[in-house]
């Protein structure tokens, strides 16, 4: 699809992110304005050249038609009809402005005009020569006009293509620059995300290891405390058993002493009515029991 001034006028480039480098927006707009103006001028110039070529082709067609008409008129005169106009008048008809060289060639030289009055045969030969020269001149001028128009069109097309190529190159450069910056930003963001993820993973692993270490220390402390408590419990149980055994032995011995004292008291009272012996014996037993 060809590029039009409206396309250049309506083109919009994305702005770089804040803090990132980019082309000056005013300079880009100014360049696009120049491209738009130059493209519009070239298109207008191409239209003018096409119109000129069309006019030249139309005039060439008219000249060729007049030449054909001029060729046919001498043949009619040789058949006995009225003589046609002089060669000078015949050559003036196909010439139209702005083909000035054809107008100069329209008037035959004086010698040719004088020789035309000498006889009908010379008239036809001279008319044919003049027509040939006019046709050659018209063809040459037409070819030169076409070549000039083609050259102007080629130059305009070359300039237009050059401007379009420069605009596309700069546009591609801007797009590539923006794409490169976007990829750089994405790579930076991806790298930062990977770094943060790795750091978070390392911190999590460190926290887990620290928690496991503390858990192991706490469990070890609990196990040691448990062993100490179990040992103390065993010692207390052993002490309880020993204490119970000793207490039982002591109580049994006290009971035996009490029983022995209770059985000895009536016999002492019967053997000593005054109670002196019994009292003395009781005191000794009490001392022994204590």
Secondary structure as GFF3:
##gff-version 3
##sequence-region A 1 290
A	DSSP	alpha_helix	5	10	.	.	.	ID=ss1
A	DSSP	alpha_helix	25	78	.	.	.	ID=ss2
A	DSSP	alpha_helix	87	93	.	.	.	ID=ss3
A	DSSP	alpha_helix	100	106	.	.	.	ID=ss4
A	DSSP	alpha_helix	110	116	.	.	.	ID=ss5
A	DSSP	alpha_helix	120	271	.	.	.	ID=ss6
A	DSSP	alpha_helix	276	289	.	.	.	ID=ss7
###
